[in-house]
Amino acid sequence: MEVDTELITGRILGRGLNSLRVRFTIMIGVFSSLIAALVFYLLEYQDAGASHSLTAVGYAKLVASIAVASGFTYYMTGRLTRPIQNLKASTEAIASGNYETVVTVDCRCEVGGLAESFRKMVARLNDNVSKINTLAYEDGITGLPNRAVLNELLERPEKLSGHILFIDLDRFKQVNDLYGHQIGDKLLQMASSRMLVDGLQITTENINLCLTPDTLDVASPGCRLLFRFAGDEFVVLVTGENSQQKINQIAQQLIDALADPFLIGQRRIQIGASVGIAALGEGISCADTLKHADMAMYEAKSRGRGTYAVFDDLMREKAVDRAELERDFVHAIDNDEMVVHYQSKIDLKSGEVESYEALVRWAHPTRGLLYPGSFLDVAAAGDGLERIGRKVMSIVAQDVGELSNSGLPARVAVNVCPTQFADENFAEKLSSYVVSRGIRPSDLELEVTESVAMLDLDKARQHLEALRAAGFKVAIDDFGTGFSNLAQLCKLPYDFLKIDRSLVQDIATSRDSQIIVSSVIAMAHGLGHKVVAEGVENADQLEVLRTLGCDIAQGYFFGIPSPIVGFHAKQSRLGA
């Protein structure tokens, strides 16, 4: 059995012979006895012939006088030491964790001064405890309850019912890469405010209830709580019985709340949100429900972002598959498993190959050839996209020479990842790199997605001007998938505008699609840009594009992308 020596010591101190009251009483008793003995001694010494023996009554009076002196001392020291005892009791209560203890001692003496010092100490201690609780349970950037609060809620023994919504801000990593964490933190503050007010429709009073775990009211039905989980991830807990339709409506409100651009300084920043939904239920722990909501969020991202998904068993299987890919991707680049296939881009007037686009593939050792859609999200979790970008550039730099030696067009289009584009010295670094590899900047066409270019038009303009000045060709990729704004794109310097396959797939059968694509082509030509159509898969699409005046087309209609070794030495030609 373990003995608490500190507790035993605390109980002994101030008791028995250790008590000041008892010590003073004993001291007075002994002192009185010594005085009586001294008196008798002096009497005997000065008058040796006289008898000074005390009678029984005399002894009784002597003993009584000593007892009265000792008792009076005991009483008075008790009054004097009572404040000390009270102060001791208050101190022990504070030491045991009861910081609300009131120090009641109030006298104009040294003990009163000590009590006042204790009161100041308790006030400061309570203030520090409050600050510590705030730091422990409140997110320092958004002011929302943090992950620790959520974990404590989910670990409580009482049964929780309701739904968990897992929110991830789309393209937030690009914002941090382009503008830095100061802008990113401001964006998090603004996004959390929108989610609270517009998405969850929570009042200020509701928000104040979410500061510490002790004040979280999860018992009331329909309670909505927003937590900052990590980075750009947030979690919503909606308690009580709600229909799936109602929960889906809340998820859509959260997405809509983040759809409009954020104005930070002179910057208009466009993000979005993907939301995963999972229901708390019997036989499933709250922690597992949180994981399920996280899985559903990744499913929403895979569907194109800006939407929500509800967890099901199929997602569980996908999550297991994703985890395996994440494990394998760690060594994929170092093991040279990333390969490049090339897709021809055909000049629609001459029918000749105008250039090629480099498309990355993962030659997985057990799964075979994987396309970007199955692994780019996995790579985006860390610095994988930038590593892939460097690897592709290295392979292309080597292959451009072979293309030129084979008599084929040597220009190759390469996708630029957001982190590369965010580098202030990207143009200078890339120029030095291609020269070191023995190729020219004009041999490369750099494709920047519309969503990346639109994040910060001023910064994008500077980067694109620097790249074109260095001799690179520039294309705006995936036009039509992001936040298409023709007026804004007019301000950017580039050579090619690439129309996304989503606008091309219905062009042979949809009059609306033809009108949209025709307008884009006319606008691009008016600004001096060439237009490239992606995803051409049949002759009907090709004929419409030719009629509308499209300059260049690419797609499976012209052949499946293949490694450089699969190319023929002679240029392919499309029949008129």
C-alpha positions in Angstrom: 0.0 0.0 0.0 1.4 3.4 -1.0 1.7 5.9 1.8 1.1 9.6 1.0 3.8 11.1 3.2 3.0 14.6 2.1 -0.6 14.2 3.3 0.5 12.7 6.7 3.1 15.5 7.2 0.5 18.1 6.4 -1.8 16.7 9.0 0.9 16.5 11.7 2.1 20.1 11.2 0.4 22.5 13.6 -1.0 19.7 15.9 0.0 18.3 19.3 3.4 19.5 20.5 3.8 21.2 17.1 1.0 23.6 17.9 2.0 27.1 18.7 -0.9 27.3 21.2 0.3 24.2 23.1 3.9 25.3 23.1 3.1 28.8 24.5 0.9 27.2 27.2 3.6 24.8 28.3 6.1 27.6 28.2 4.0 29.8 30.6 3.4 26.8 32.9 7.1 26.0 33.1 7.9 29.7 33.5 5.4 30.1 36.3 6.7 27.0 38.1 10.3 28.3 37.9 9.2 31.7 39.3 7.5 29.9 42.2 10.6 27.8 42.9 12.8 30.8 42.7 10.6 32.7 45.2 10.8 29.8 47.7 14.5 29.6 47.3 15.1 33.2 47.9 12.9 33.2 51.0 14.8 30.2 52.5 18.2 31.8 51.6 17.4 35.2 53.2 15.7 33.9 56.4 17.2 30.6 57.3 15.6 30.4 60.8 12.1 30.9 59.7 9.9 28.2 58.3 8.3 28.9 54.9 6.7 25.5 54.3 3.4 25.8 52.4 0.3 24.2 53.7 -2.0 22.1 51.5 -4.1 25.2 50.9 -1.0 27.1 49.9 0.1 24.5 47.5 -3.4 24.4 46.0 -3.3 28.2 45.5 0.1 28.0 43.9 -1.0 25.2 41.5 -4.2 27.1 40.7 -2.3 30.3 39.9 0.0 28.4 37.5 -3.1 26.7 35.9 -4.9 30.1 35.6 -1.8 31.6 33.9 -1.4 28.6 31.6 -5.2 28.6 30.8 -5.2 32.3 30.1 -2.2 31.9 27.8 -3.9 29.0 26.1 -7.0 31.0 25.5 -5.2 34.1 24.3 -2.9 32.2 22.0 -5.9 30.4 20.6 -7.4 33.8 19.6 -4.1 34.9 18.2 -3.5 31.8 16.2 -7.0 31.3 14.9 -6.4 33.5 11.8 -3.3 31.4 11.1 -5.4 28.2 11.3 -8.0 29.7 9.0 -5.3 30.8 6.6 -3.8 27.3 6.7 -7.2 25.8 5.9 -7.6 28.1 2.9 -4.1 27.3 1.7 -4.7 23.6 1.9 -7.9 24.0 0.0 -6.1 25.9 -2.7 -3.3 23.4 -2.8 -5.9 20.6 -3.3 -7.2 22.4 -6.5 -10.1 24.5 -5.1 -9.0 27.8 -6.6 -12.4 29.4 -5.7 -11.6 29.2 -2.0 -12.2 32.6 -0.2 -9.5 33.7 2.2 -11.6 35.1 5.1 -8.9 36.3 7.4 -9.2 40.1 8.0 -7.3 41.8 10.8 -4.9 44.7 11.1 -1.8 42.7 11.9 0.9 40.7 10.3 -1.4 37.8 9.7 -3.9 40.1 8.0 -1.1 41.3 5.7 -0.2 37.7 5.0 -3.9 36.9 4.2 -4.1 39.9 1.8 -1.0 38.6 0.0 -2.7 35.2 -0.2 -5.8 36.8 -1.7 -3.7 38.5 -4.4 -1.9 35.2 -5.1 -5.2 33.4 -5.5 -6.5 36.1 -7.9 -3.4 35.9 -10.0 -3.6 32.1 -9.9 -7.2 32.1 -11.1 -6.3 34.5 -13.9 -3.4 32.3 -15.0 -5.7 29.2 -14.8 -8.2 31.0 -17.0 -5.5 31.9 -19.5 -4.2 28.3 -19.5 -7.7 27.0 -20.1 -8.2 29.4 -22.9 -4.9 28.3 -24.5 -5.7 24.6 -24.0 -9.3 24.7 -25.3 -9.6 27.7 -27.7 -8.0 27.9 -31.1 -5.6 30.8 -31.1 -6.4 31.9 -34.7 -10.1 31.5 -35.1 -11.2 31.6 -31.4 -13.2 28.4 -32.0 -13.1 25.4 -29.6 -10.2 23.3 -30.7 -9.5 19.6 -31.2 -8.9 19.0 -27.5 -12.5 20.1 -26.8 -13.9 18.0 -29.5 -11.9 14.9 -28.3 -13.1 15.4 -24.7 -16.7 15.6 -26.0 -16.4 12.5 -28.0 -14.8 10.6 -25.1 -17.5 11.4 -22.6 -19.4 8.4 -21.2 -22.8 9.9 -21.9 -24.4 8.9 -25.2 -24.2 11.5 -28.0 -26.7 11.4 -30.9 -26.6 13.4 -34.0 -24.2 13.9 -37.0 -20.6 14.9 -37.5 -19.7 17.1 -40.5 -16.0 17.2 -41.5 -15.0 20.3 -43.5 -11.9 20.8 -45.6 -11.2 24.2 -47.3 -10.4 23.6 -51.0 -7.3 25.2 -52.4 -6.2 26.6 -49.0 -2.8 25.1 -49.3 -2.3 27.1 -52.5 -3.2 30.3 -50.6 -0.5 29.6 -47.9 2.0 28.7 -50.6 1.3 31.9 -52.6 0.7 34.5 -49.9 2.2 33.1 -46.7 0.8 32.1 -43.4 -0.3 35.6 -42.3 -2.8 35.8 -45.2 -3.7 32.2 -44.6 -4.5 32.9 -40.9 -6.7 35.9 -41.8 -8.5 33.7 -44.3 -9.1 31.1 -41.6 -10.6 33.7 -39.4 -12.9 35.0 -42.1 -13.9 31.5 -43.2 -14.8 30.4 -39.7 -16.9 33.5 -39.2 -18.8 32.8 -42.4 -19.4 29.2 -41.4 -20.7 30.2 -38.0 -23.0 33.0 -39.2 -24.1 32.0 -42.7 -23.5 28.3 -42.6 -24.7 27.2 -39.1 -26.6 30.4 -38.4 -25.2 30.6 -34.8 -25.6 33.7 -32.7 -22.9 35.4 -30.7 -24.4 33.9 -27.5 -24.1 30.4 -29.0 -20.5 31.0 -29.9 -19.6 32.1 -26.4 -20.9 28.7 -25.1 -18.2 27.0 -27.1 -15.1 28.4 -25.3 -14.4 25.6 -22.7 -15.5 22.0 -22.4 -17.4 22.7 -19.2 -19.8 25.1 -20.9 -20.6 23.0 -24.0 -24.3 22.4 -24.1 -24.7 19.2 -26.0 -27.9 18.1 -24.4 -30.2 20.5 -26.2 -31.6 19.0 -29.4 -30.2 20.6 -32.6 -27.2 22.1 -30.9 -24.6 23.1 -33.5 -21.0 23.4 -32.6 -18.0 24.3 -34.8 -14.5 23.2 -34.0 -11.1 24.0 -35.6 -9.7 20.5 -36.1 -6.3 21.0 -37.7 -4.9 23.2 -40.4 -7.7 24.0 -42.9 -10.0 21.3 -41.4 -13.1 22.0 -39.3 -15.6 19.8 -37.6 -19.3 20.5 -37.0 -21.3 18.6 -34.4 -25.1 18.7 -34.8 -26.8 17.0 -31.9 -30.2 15.5 -31.6 -32.4 13.7 -34.1 -32.3 15.4 -37.5 -33.4 14.0 -40.9 -30.6 13.3 -43.4 -32.2 16.0 -45.6 -31.8 18.6 -42.9 -28.1 17.6 -42.3 -27.5 17.7 -46.1 -29.0 21.2 -46.1 -26.6 22.3 -43.4 -23.7 20.9 -45.4 -24.8 22.8 -48.4 -25.2 26.0 -46.4 -21.6 25.7 -45.2 -20.4 25.2 -48.8 -22.4 28.2 -50.0 -21.0 30.3 -47.2 -17.5 29.8 -48.6 -18.3 30.1 -52.3 -17.9 33.9 -52.6 -14.4 35.4 -52.9 -12.7 36.7 -49.7 -11.3 40.2 -49.9 -8.1 40.5 -47.9 -6.4 43.8 -48.4 -6.3 44.2 -52.2 -6.5 40.5 -52.9 -9.6 38.6 -53.9 -9.1 35.1 -52.8 -11.3 32.3 -54.0 -11.5 29.0 -52.1 -14.3 26.6 -51.4 -15.2 23.6 -49.2 -15.7 19.9 -49.3 -17.9 18.3 -46.6 -18.1 14.7 -45.3 -21.1 13.6 -43.3 -21.4 10.7 -40.8 -24.1 9.8 -38.3 -23.5 9.0 -34.7 -25.2 5.7 -33.9 -25.4 2.5 -31.8 -22.4 0.2 -31.9 -20.1 2.9 -33.5 -17.8 4.9 -31.3 -17.8 8.7 -31.6 -14.1 8.6 -32.6 -14.9 6.1 -35.5 -17.8 8.3 -36.6 -15.3 11.2 -36.9 -13.0 9.0 -39.1 -16.0 8.1 -41.2 -16.9 11.8 -41.7 -13.2 12.4 -42.7 -13.5 9.6 -45.3 -16.7 11.0 -46.7 -14.9 14.4 -47.0 -12.2 12.8 -49.2 -14.9 11.3 -51.3 -16.5 14.7 -51.8 -13.1 16.0 -52.9 -12.7 13.2 -55.5 -16.1 14.2 -56.9 -14.8 17.6 -57.9 -14.8 19.5 -54.6 -17.3 22.1 -53.6 -19.8 19.4 -52.6 -20.7 17.0 -49.8 -20.8 13.2 -49.4 -22.5 10.9 -46.9 -20.4 8.0 -45.5 -21.2 4.5 -46.6 -19.4 1.1 -46.8 -18.0 1.8 -50.3 -16.2 4.8 -48.9 -14.6 2.6 -46.2 -13.1 0.4 -49.0 -11.9 3.5 -50.8 -10.3 4.7 -47.6 -8.4 1.5 -47.2 -7.2 1.7 -50.8 -6.1 5.3 -50.3 -4.1 4.4 -47.2 -2.3 1.7 -49.2 -1.5 4.2 -52.0 -0.2 6.7 -49.5 2.1 4.1 -48.1 3.4 3.1 -51.6 3.8 6.7 -52.8 6.4 7.5 -50.2 9.1 5.7 -52.3 7.5 5.9 -55.7 9.5 8.8 -57.0 12.8 7.6 -55.6 12.2 4.3 -57.2 11.6 5.9 -60.6 8.0 4.7 -60.7 6.8 8.0 -62.1 6.8 7.9 -65.9 5.8 10.4 -68.6 3.5 9.7 -71.6 3.0 12.2 -74.4 -0.2 13.3 -76.1 -0.2 14.9 -79.5 -1.7 18.3 -80.0 -2.9 18.7 -83.6 -3.0 22.0 -85.6 -6.5 21.9 -87.0 -5.6 23.9 -90.1 -2.6 21.9 -91.2 -3.5 18.6 -89.6 0.0 18.2 -88.3 1.3 17.6 -84.8 1.9 21.1 -83.4 3.4 20.0 -80.0 2.9 17.4 -77.2 1.7 17.5 -73.7 3.6 15.6 -71.0 1.2 13.5 -68.8 2.5 11.8 -65.7 1.7 8.2 -64.9 2.5 6.0 -62.0 4.0 2.6 -63.0 2.9 0.9 -59.7 4.7 -2.3 -59.1 1.6 -4.3 -58.3 -1.4 -2.3 -59.6 0.0 -1.5 -63.0 -0.2 1.9 -64.8 -2.1 4.4 -62.7 -3.6 7.7 -64.1 -3.3 11.0 -62.2 -6.8 11.0 -61.0 -6.1 8.0 -58.8 -3.0 9.4 -57.0 -2.7 13.2 -57.3 -4.9 13.7 -54.2 -2.5 11.4 -52.3 0.5 13.3 -53.5 -1.1 16.7 -52.6 -1.1 15.7 -48.9 2.5 16.7 -48.5 5.1 18.0 -51.0 4.4 15.2 -53.4 3.0 17.5 -56.2 6.2 19.6 -56.3 8.3 16.4 -56.2 6.3 15.0 -59.1 6.7 18.3 -60.9 10.5 18.2 -60.6 10.6 14.6 -61.8 8.4 15.3 -64.8 10.5 18.3 -65.8 13.7 16.2 -65.5 12.2 13.5 -67.8 10.9 16.0 -70.3 14.2 17.8 -70.5 15.8 14.5 -71.6 13.0 13.6 -74.0 12.9 16.9 -75.8 16.3 16.2 -77.3 15.2 12.8 -78.6 12.0 14.3 -80.1 14.2 16.9 -81.9 16.6 14.2 -83.2 13.7 12.1 -84.5 12.4 15.0 -86.6 9.3 15.5 -84.5 8.1 18.8 -83.0 10.2 19.4 -80.0 7.9 21.7 -77.9 6.4 20.0 -74.9 3.7 21.3 -72.6 4.3 20.7 -68.9 1.9 21.3 -66.0 3.2 23.7 -63.3 2.1 22.8 -59.7 0.9 25.6 -57.4 3.9 25.5 -55.1 6.3 25.9 -58.1 4.2 28.8 -59.4 4.3 30.4 -56.0 8.1 30.6 -56.0 9.1 34.2 -56.7 12.2 33.1 -58.6 10.5 30.3 -60.5 11.2 31.8 -64.0 14.9 32.4 -63.2 15.4 28.9 -61.7 13.6 27.2 -64.5 15.6 29.1 -67.2 18.9 28.1 -65.5 17.8 24.5 -65.3 16.7 24.1 -68.9 19.9 25.7 -70.2 21.9 23.3 -68.0 20.1 20.4 -69.7 20.9 21.7 -73.1 17.5 22.8 -74.2 15.8 26.1 -74.9 13.0 27.8 -72.9 11.0 27.9 -76.2 11.0 24.1 -76.2 8.7 24.2 -73.2 5.1 25.3 -72.8 4.1 25.8 -69.2 0.5 25.1 -68.3 -0.9 27.0 -65.3 -4.5 26.0 -64.3 -7.1 28.7 -64.3 -7.9 28.3 -60.6 -4.2 28.9 -59.7 -4.0 32.0 -62.0 -7.2 33.4 -60.5 -6.0 33.2 -56.9 -4.0 36.4 -57.2 -4.2 38.1 -60.6 -1.4 40.7 -59.9 1.0 38.0 -58.7 0.0 35.7 -61.6 0.6 38.5 -64.1 4.1 39.1 -62.7 5.0 35.4 -62.9 3.6 34.9 -66.4 5.4 38.0 -67.7 8.7 36.8 -66.3 8.2 33.3 -67.8 7.3 34.7 -71.3 10.2 37.2 -71.1 12.5 34.2 -70.4 11.3 32.6 -73.6 8.8 30.0 -72.4 5.3 29.6 -74.0 2.5 29.9 -71.5 -1.0 28.3 -71.5 -4.0 28.8 -69.1 -5.2 25.3 -68.5 -8.6 23.8 -67.5 -10.5 26.9 -68.6 -14.2 26.3 -67.6 -13.6 24.2 -64.5 -12.8 26.9 -62.0 -14.1 30.4 -61.6 -14.2 31.5 -65.2 -13.9 35.2 -65.5 -13.2 36.4 -69.0 -12.7 40.0 -68.0 -10.1 39.0 -65.4 -8.3 36.6 -67.7 -8.0 39.4 -70.3 -5.5 41.0 -68.0 -3.1 38.0 -68.0 -0.2 37.5 -70.5 -0.3 34.0 -72.1 -0.1 32.3 -75.5 -2.7 29.6 -75.3 -6.1 29.2 -73.7 -7.0 25.6 -73.1 -10.8 24.8 -73.1 -11.5 22.0 -70.6 -13.0 18.7 -71.8 -16.2 19.4 -69.8 -17.1 22.2 -72.3 -16.1 20.0 -75.3 -17.9 16.7 -74.5 -21.4 18.0 -75.5 -20.3 20.4 -78.3 -21.6 18.2 -81.1 -25.1 17.9 -79.6 -25.6 20.9 -77.5 -26.3 24.4 -79.0 -25.5 26.0 -75.6 -22.1 24.4 -75.5 -21.4 25.6 -79.1 -22.3 29.1 -78.1 -20.1 29.1 -75.1 -17.1 27.7 -76.9 -17.6 30.0 -79.8 -17.6 33.0 -77.4 -14.4 31.8 -75.7 -12.7 31.3 -79.1 -13.7 34.8 -80.3 -12.5 36.4 -77.1 -9.2 34.6 -77.1 -8.5 35.4 -80.8 -9.4 39.1 -80.1 -6.7 39.2 -77.5 -4.2 37.5 -79.7 -4.3 34.0 -78.0 -4.6 30.6 -79.7 -7.2 28.2 -78.4 -6.6 24.5 -77.6 -9.5 22.1 -77.1 -9.0 19.2 -74.7 -10.8 15.9 -74.7 -11.7 15.5 -78.3 -12.9 11.9 -78.7 -14.8 11.7 -82.0 -15.0 13.2 -85.5 -18.2 15.1 -84.8 -16.6 17.1 -82.0 -13.6 17.7 -84.1 -15.7 19.1 -87.0 -17.6 21.5 -84.8 -14.4 22.8 -83.3 -12.9 23.3 -86.7 -16.0 25.2 -87.8 -15.9 27.4 -84.8 -12.3 28.4 -85.6 -10.5 26.4 -82.8 -6.7 26.4 -83.5 -5.5 23.2 -81.8 -7.1 20.0 -80.5 -6.0 17.0 -78.4 -7.7 13.9 -77.2 -8.1 10.2 -77.6 -9.4 10.7 -81.1 -5.8 11.3 -82.2 -4.4 8.4 -80.2 -3.8 7.2 -76.7 -0.9 9.0 -74.9 2.2 6.9 -75.0 5.9 6.8 -73.9 8.4 8.5 -76.2 9.7 5.2 -77.4 6.3 4.6 -79.0 6.5 7.6 -81.3 7.3 7.2 -85.0 10.2 9.1 -86.5 7.8 10.8 -89.0 5.3 13.4 -87.9 1.7 12.1 -87.9 -0.8 14.0 -90.0 -4.5 14.3 -89.7 -6.5 13.9 -92.9 -8.5 16.8 -94.1 
